[in-house]
Amino acid sequence: MSKPLRKAVLPVAGLGTRFLPATKALAKEMLPVVDKPLIQYAVDEARAAGIEQFCFVTGRGKTAIVEHFDVAYELERTLQDRNKDDLLAALRASALPPGSIATVRQQVPMGLGHAIWCARSFVGDDPFAILLPDDLMMCDTPCTKQLADAYYETGGNVVAVEEVPMERVNRYGVLDIAEDKGRLVSVKGLVEKPPADKAPSNLTIIGRYVVMPEVIGFLSKMEKGAGGEVQLTDAMAKLIPTQPFHGLRYEGRRFDCGDKAGYLEAQIAFALKRPDLADSVREFLPRYR
Ligand code: UTP
């Protein structure tokens, strides 16, 4: 029986340099897609998978992220007085229950693995999900829910994966496949950012994970990997000899909102799903061909 998955760690301490100057005083994770910040998409997705406790790994200039999940009494009152029921519902849906958010500071952005290690007290002895909010997912079944279901089926670690063209594998953590069962892939190794000619496959890890707490022990060694950073992929690879480890070909689409073109595409794709916007977006888009 797998332990219930109730915790998520959301690393948000990165500098977001690819979006400067927008991210000079604003956290990248607060950039909106249509009318919701990236961080809220990630939190909503996690809640839909049964996550109840959230840990944001933050740094300087990121306080707005935590405030976003507060109750905003004055705004609620104003919207109530003006009978703006839809907006009131959207506002209320953005608050998290009392006591469900913890924050830890990373201070120096030394890499994703280091960010996760900073959440070690929060993780304790429990399995946990990791969501990178700049990977924005569009899935019928929320991506973290797909991972959680797979975790309850297989036990152990499960990471969301997708195939990329070989010339792009050097940007991702890559799976060394033991057995490809279609939707689920059992894994015998992981390599972070390999050159194309050294990559064991083109199946790459995206920003959604379910990881066992033992990963923290390997992260504590602070071994530096690709790019001189403490890499989560390297620590997860050390779990493979002793724990189940699977890749899940998730169903849906990912938008890399850490990248400008990916972020712009997400705006269009999400706007086209919105009944209040789809028609006007369809009308103006052809003007830019
Ligand atoms: P990125 O690799 O996109 O880095 O981080 P970044 O600093 O946010 O953005 P650029 O490349 O400078 O434009 C992926 C995720 O990991 C977090 C980021 O906040 C983001 O959610 N992260 C990264 C940390 O929390 N700490 C780190 O040391 C590195």
Boltz pocket constraint, residues with backbone or C-beta under 6 A from the ligand:
constraints:
  - pocket:
      binder: B
      contacts: [[A, 11], [A, 12], [A, 13], [A, 14], [A, 15], [A, 16], [A, 17], [A, 18], [A, 19], [A, 28], [A, 57], [A, 106], [A, 108], [A, 109], [A, 110], [A, 111], [A, 112], [A, 114], [A, 115], [A, 131], [A, 132], [A, 133], [A, 134], [A, 258]]
      max_distance: 6.0
